[in-house]
Amino acid sequence: MTGNIITDDGLKIALHRTYTASPTISAPTVYKIGTGTTNPTVSDTDVETSVNINGGATKAFVSGYPIIDETNLQATTRALLLTTEGNGNSITEFGLFNTDGSALMFSHSVFTAITKTLNVQISFVEKDVYA
């Protein structure tokens, strides 16, 4: 089974940043990938089985993202996993995180495996619709 959800911590981020005059919870700016296959749930706080991305656990979004579309009430995030990153893994999950001291997972996706090799570059695009 596959799916994409905004987690409870993701809702906490959105509420805090909406209703707090001086937010102390940062917006999501990085992503993680993994090889877990368990269906995502709202209580998820991390990817199931994290994969190192070029020496680190997270990587920043593509420059210029997220894009906020106020007309259609959606935010689009793009993340790029280069040909040199995450190789030798069957990538099955993706999550957006903030970078606070105790990072919060905004969203979690699980999907059919993509075998990552030097010949494969993956572009993750997430559209979160608020309607």
ZIJOVEN-V277608 format. One record per backbone hydrogen bond with DSSP energy under -1.0 kcal/mol. NH is the residue of the N-H (numbers start at 1). CO is the residue of the C=O. If there is no record, write none. Layout:
NH_CO ; NH_CO
This chain:
3_110 ; 5_108 ; 7_106 ; 8_42 ; 11_7 ; 12_8 ; 13_9 ; 14_10 ; 15_11 ; 16_12 ; 17_13 ; 18_14 ; 19_15 ; 20_16 ; 29_97 ; 30_97 ; 31_59 ; 32_95 ; 34_93 ; 35_49 ; 44_41 ; 51_33 ; 53_56 ; 56_53 ; 59_31 ; 61_29 ; 62_78 ; 65_62 ; 67_76 ; 69_74 ; 74_69 ; 75_128 ; 76_67 ; 77_126 ; 79_124 ; 81_122 ; 85_82 ; 88_116 ; 91_114 ; 92_34 ; 93_34 ; 94_109 ; 95_32 ; 96_107 ; 97_30 ; 98_104 ; 106_96 ; 108_5 ; 109_94 ; 110_3 ; 111_92 ; 114_91 ; 116_89 ; 120_117 ; 122_81 ; 124_79 ; 126_77 ; 128_75 ; 130_73
